[in-house]
Amino acid sequence: MDIKSGCGYPASSLSNFCPHPFVIDGIQCNSMEGFLQSLKFKDIEMQKYVCSLVGKAAKFKGKPKKWYKTQILYWLGTEYQRESQEYQDLLDRAYKELFKNETFKKALLSTQNAIITHSIGKSNKKETVLTEQEFCSRLMKLRDGTL
């Protein structure tokens, strides 16, 4: 099942662009895309604002940031090296919080045992805050109860 927006239920509902509110570390996120794009900003107030965004608005807010030059991302005053275990742990926590959203959870569980893919995702960690593999494996682990 290829996850992307605009491709029908449940795949489109599992897109990071989809408006599924969740809270992480006391911060309200209106979509996973908002959370992911917020990681490109060092300023905490800007992070909170970006977390409030959904879909393309979130993507385009973070797109101009040149985080890949340093490979450093931020969350609430903490720096994360893109390829660190601490960063992976942060992503795990975020997806666990997202899974508490009943609409998201219902869509994910409805995929049953389908193999989840993301054909428009990037594979190089140096170019994206979330690779296709990082995204799809988290969805399948959440669904299977192993994350």
C-alpha beads as a LAMMPS data file, in Angstrom:
LAMMPS data file: protein, C-alpha beads

147 atoms
146 bonds

1 atom types
1 bond types

-500.0 500.0 xlo xhi
-500.0 500.0 ylo yhi
-500.0 500.0 zlo zhi

Masses

1 110.0

Atoms # bond

1 1 1 0.000 0.000 0.000
2 1 1 1.580 3.265 -1.163
3 1 1 1.099 6.047 1.387
4 1 1 0.575 9.523 -0.044
5 1 1 -2.031 12.225 0.120
6 1 1 -4.896 12.154 -2.348
7 1 1 -4.820 8.406 -3.064
8 1 1 -7.871 7.146 -1.194
9 1 1 -8.517 5.687 2.218
10 1 1 -6.704 4.454 4.211
11 1 1 -3.429 5.350 2.449
12 1 1 -4.136 9.084 2.203
13 1 1 -5.197 9.164 5.854
14 1 1 -1.772 7.838 6.833
15 1 1 0.102 10.594 5.015
16 1 1 2.104 12.933 7.246
17 1 1 0.161 15.719 5.517
18 1 1 -3.136 14.530 6.993
19 1 1 -4.559 16.578 9.896
20 1 1 -4.214 14.172 12.820
21 1 1 -3.659 16.194 16.015
22 1 1 -1.400 14.807 18.739
23 1 1 0.650 16.159 21.641
24 1 1 4.343 15.518 22.261
25 1 1 6.225 16.949 25.229
26 1 1 3.255 19.229 25.912
27 1 1 3.318 20.696 22.387
28 1 1 0.173 20.494 20.253
29 1 1 0.893 19.190 16.752
30 1 1 -1.860 19.309 14.147
31 1 1 -0.079 16.919 11.774
32 1 1 3.052 14.805 11.650
33 1 1 4.289 17.023 8.806
34 1 1 4.078 20.028 11.120
35 1 1 6.122 18.222 13.752
36 1 1 8.736 17.019 11.253
37 1 1 9.159 20.442 9.658
38 1 1 9.405 22.097 13.087
39 1 1 12.585 20.119 13.728
40 1 1 14.377 22.326 11.210
41 1 1 13.934 25.397 13.437
42 1 1 16.086 26.155 16.476
43 1 1 13.668 28.759 17.870
44 1 1 11.147 27.062 20.180
45 1 1 8.329 29.539 19.481
46 1 1 8.757 28.976 15.746
47 1 1 8.712 25.224 16.370
48 1 1 5.393 25.556 18.181
49 1 1 3.979 27.572 15.298
50 1 1 5.157 25.088 12.659
51 1 1 3.679 22.238 14.725
52 1 1 0.284 23.943 14.326
53 1 1 0.501 23.696 10.523
54 1 1 -0.877 20.934 8.313
55 1 1 0.102 19.539 4.911
56 1 1 1.657 21.803 2.312
57 1 1 1.621 24.803 4.672
58 1 1 3.917 22.878 7.027
59 1 1 6.110 21.519 4.242
60 1 1 6.661 24.895 2.622
61 1 1 7.395 26.589 5.954
62 1 1 10.294 24.200 6.554
63 1 1 11.454 23.761 2.969
64 1 1 13.769 26.835 2.823
65 1 1 15.699 25.714 5.909
66 1 1 19.158 24.396 5.013
67 1 1 19.413 21.953 7.942
68 1 1 21.120 19.365 5.717
69 1 1 24.289 21.475 5.599
70 1 1 24.911 20.798 9.293
71 1 1 22.810 17.622 9.682
72 1 1 21.478 19.109 12.937
73 1 1 17.802 19.185 13.898
74 1 1 16.177 20.648 17.012
75 1 1 13.401 19.882 19.433
76 1 1 12.595 22.142 22.392
77 1 1 16.135 23.416 22.859
78 1 1 17.927 20.122 22.241
79 1 1 20.126 19.556 19.196
80 1 1 19.907 16.225 17.398
81 1 1 22.421 14.869 14.916
82 1 1 20.331 13.555 12.022
83 1 1 21.947 10.115 12.081
84 1 1 21.916 9.691 15.878
85 1 1 20.000 7.138 17.917
86 1 1 18.607 10.021 19.982
87 1 1 16.965 11.404 16.845
88 1 1 15.486 7.991 16.031
89 1 1 14.150 7.796 19.587
90 1 1 12.496 11.213 19.141
91 1 1 10.821 10.014 15.938
92 1 1 9.616 6.872 17.734
93 1 1 8.097 8.982 20.514
94 1 1 6.352 11.256 18.014
95 1 1 4.812 8.351 16.118
96 1 1 3.707 6.691 19.364
97 1 1 1.912 9.921 20.288
98 1 1 0.343 10.135 16.826
99 1 1 -0.920 6.566 17.249
100 1 1 -3.039 7.794 20.183
101 1 1 -5.119 9.744 17.639
102 1 1 -8.118 7.455 17.093
103 1 1 -8.690 8.455 13.455
104 1 1 -5.060 7.763 12.558
105 1 1 -5.041 4.526 14.559
106 1 1 -8.222 3.279 12.862
107 1 1 -6.781 3.998 9.396
108 1 1 -3.489 2.273 10.221
109 1 1 -5.132 -0.812 11.704
110 1 1 -7.418 -1.076 8.670
111 1 1 -4.339 -1.785 6.508
112 1 1 -4.195 -5.178 8.274
113 1 1 -1.006 -6.891 7.101
114 1 1 -0.428 -4.919 3.893
115 1 1 3.151 -3.971 3.105
116 1 1 3.387 -0.202 3.476
117 1 1 5.437 1.812 0.985
118 1 1 5.976 5.501 0.261
119 1 1 7.035 5.822 -3.379
120 1 1 7.505 9.597 -3.207
121 1 1 9.799 9.405 -0.163
122 1 1 13.558 9.915 -0.201
123 1 1 15.987 7.237 0.943
124 1 1 19.078 9.297 1.845
125 1 1 19.096 10.426 5.497
126 1 1 21.291 13.378 4.576
127 1 1 18.510 14.801 2.365
128 1 1 15.359 14.329 4.434
129 1 1 14.248 14.437 8.071
130 1 1 12.345 11.157 7.533
131 1 1 13.301 8.567 4.937
132 1 1 10.839 6.240 3.254
133 1 1 12.223 3.337 5.307
134 1 1 12.014 5.257 8.603
135 1 1 8.413 6.246 7.840
136 1 1 7.098 2.906 6.572
137 1 1 8.822 0.764 9.182
138 1 1 7.379 2.909 11.975
139 1 1 3.876 2.585 10.572
140 1 1 4.177 -1.194 10.313
141 1 1 5.692 -1.488 13.812
142 1 1 2.902 0.655 15.279
143 1 1 0.327 -1.482 13.532
144 1 1 1.960 -4.703 14.722
145 1 1 2.419 -3.448 18.281
146 1 1 6.221 -3.639 18.199
147 1 1 6.970 0.097 18.458

Bonds

1 1 1 2
2 1 2 3
3 1 3 4
4 1 4 5
5 1 5 6
6 1 6 7
7 1 7 8
8 1 8 9
9 1 9 10
10 1 10 11
11 1 11 12
12 1 12 13
13 1 13 14
14 1 14 15
15 1 15 16
16 1 16 17
17 1 17 18
18 1 18 19
19 1 19 20
20 1 20 21
21 1 21 22
22 1 22 23
23 1 23 24
24 1 24 25
25 1 25 26
26 1 26 27
27 1 27 28
28 1 28 29
29 1 29 30
30 1 30 31
31 1 31 32
32 1 32 33
33 1 33 34
34 1 34 35
35 1 35 36
36 1 36 37
37 1 37 38
38 1 38 39
39 1 39 40
40 1 40 41
41 1 41 42
42 1 42 43
43 1 43 44
44 1 44 45
45 1 45 46
46 1 46 47
47 1 47 48
48 1 48 49
49 1 49 50
50 1 50 51
51 1 51 52
52 1 52 53
53 1 53 54
54 1 54 55
55 1 55 56
56 1 56 57
57 1 57 58
58 1 58 59
59 1 59 60
60 1 60 61
61 1 61 62
62 1 62 63
63 1 63 64
64 1 64 65
65 1 65 66
66 1 66 67
67 1 67 68
68 1 68 69
69 1 69 70
70 1 70 71
71 1 71 72
72 1 72 73
73 1 73 74
74 1 74 75
75 1 75 76
76 1 76 77
77 1 77 78
78 1 78 79
79 1 79 80
80 1 80 81
81 1 81 82
82 1 82 83
83 1 83 84
84 1 84 85
85 1 85 86
86 1 86 87
87 1 87 88
88 1 88 89
89 1 89 90
90 1 90 91
91 1 91 92
92 1 92 93
93 1 93 94
94 1 94 95
95 1 95 96
96 1 96 97
97 1 97 98
98 1 98 99
99 1 99 100
100 1 100 101
101 1 101 102
102 1 102 103
103 1 103 104
104 1 104 105
105 1 105 106
106 1 106 107
107 1 107 108
108 1 108 109
109 1 109 110
110 1 110 111
111 1 111 112
112 1 112 113
113 1 113 114
114 1 114 115
115 1 115 116
116 1 116 117
117 1 117 118
118 1 118 119
119 1 119 120
120 1 120 121
121 1 121 122
122 1 122 123
123 1 123 124
124 1 124 125
125 1 125 126
126 1 126 127
127 1 127 128
128 1 128 129
129 1 129 130
130 1 130 131
131 1 131 132
132 1 132 133
133 1 133 134
134 1 134 135
135 1 135 136
136 1 136 137
137 1 137 138
138 1 138 139
139 1 139 140
140 1 140 141
141 1 141 142
142 1 142 143
143 1 143 144
144 1 144 145
145 1 145 146
146 1 146 147
